[in-house]
Amino acid sequence: MRIFEEVVKVLSILHLINYPIGIIKLDYFSKFGIDIPMFGGLEPFKVERIEKVIRQDVFRDIEAFAEVDDDVKRIIEWVSSLPDMSGEEVENQKKEFVRNMTKKLGH
């Protein structure tokens, strides 16, 4: 079990080094609903979980890097500039998702 924990720590650190946006807590759901684009961002509860897994000093170092990274700044500005989705828009996304899954499953 100890080896598994170490592997999870290393992979988490490597993900955050490659995608430092993953350490920034943004409310992606309010901007994208269920169709959150894949760009390395993590939901706030996942960031909190990773923060508990990796060492605090490593987490803080990655956080400091993310705060000055130009790509991270651009993503934050872009996400922040988007309007929040309405409840109706999110419901429509969910219905479309179910429709697409039903087609794929042949029902």
Contacts in CASP RR format, 6 or more apart in sequence:
PFRMAT RR
TARGET T0000
AUTHOR 0000-0000-0000
METHOD contacts of the structure
MODEL  1
MRIFEEVVKVLSILHLINYPIGIIKLDYFSKFGIDIPMFGGLEPFKVERI
EKVIRQDVFRDIEAFAEVDDDVKRIIEWVSSLPDMSGEEVENQKKEFVRN
MTKKLGH
5 53 0 8 1.000
8 53 0 8 1.000
9 53 0 8 1.000
9 54 0 8 1.000
9 55 0 8 1.000
12 50 0 8 1.000
12 53 0 8 1.000
12 54 0 8 1.000
13 54 0 8 1.000
13 58 0 8 1.000
13 62 0 8 1.000
15 22 0 8 1.000
15 40 0 8 1.000
16 22 0 8 1.000
16 23 0 8 1.000
16 50 0 8 1.000
16 62 0 8 1.000
16 66 0 8 1.000
17 62 0 8 1.000
19 39 0 8 1.000
19 40 0 8 1.000
19 41 0 8 1.000
20 62 0 8 1.000
20 65 0 8 1.000
20 66 0 8 1.000
20 69 0 8 1.000
20 71 0 8 1.000
20 72 0 8 1.000
21 39 0 8 1.000
21 40 0 8 1.000
21 41 0 8 1.000
21 66 0 8 1.000
21 71 0 8 1.000
21 72 0 8 1.000
21 75 0 8 1.000
21 76 0 8 1.000
22 40 0 8 1.000
22 41 0 8 1.000
22 42 0 8 1.000
22 47 0 8 1.000
22 66 0 8 1.000
23 42 0 8 1.000
23 47 0 8 1.000
23 50 0 8 1.000
23 59 0 8 1.000
23 62 0 8 1.000
23 63 0 8 1.000
23 66 0 8 1.000
24 41 0 8 1.000
24 47 0 8 1.000
24 66 0 8 1.000
24 72 0 8 1.000
24 76 0 8 1.000
25 44 0 8 1.000
25 47 0 8 1.000
25 48 0 8 1.000
26 41 0 8 1.000
26 44 0 8 1.000
26 76 0 8 1.000
26 79 0 8 1.000
26 80 0 8 1.000
27 44 0 8 1.000
28 36 0 8 1.000
28 41 0 8 1.000
28 43 0 8 1.000
28 79 0 8 1.000
29 36 0 8 1.000
29 43 0 8 1.000
30 84 0 8 1.000
30 85 0 8 1.000
31 79 0 8 1.000
31 82 0 8 1.000
31 83 0 8 1.000
31 84 0 8 1.000
31 85 0 8 1.000
32 82 0 8 1.000
32 85 0 8 1.000
33 85 0 8 1.000
33 89 0 8 1.000
33 90 0 8 1.000
33 93 0 8 1.000
34 90 0 8 1.000
34 93 0 8 1.000
34 94 0 8 1.000
34 97 0 8 1.000
35 93 0 8 1.000
39 75 0 8 1.000
41 75 0 8 1.000
42 50 0 8 1.000
50 59 0 8 1.000
51 59 0 8 1.000
66 72 0 8 1.000
END
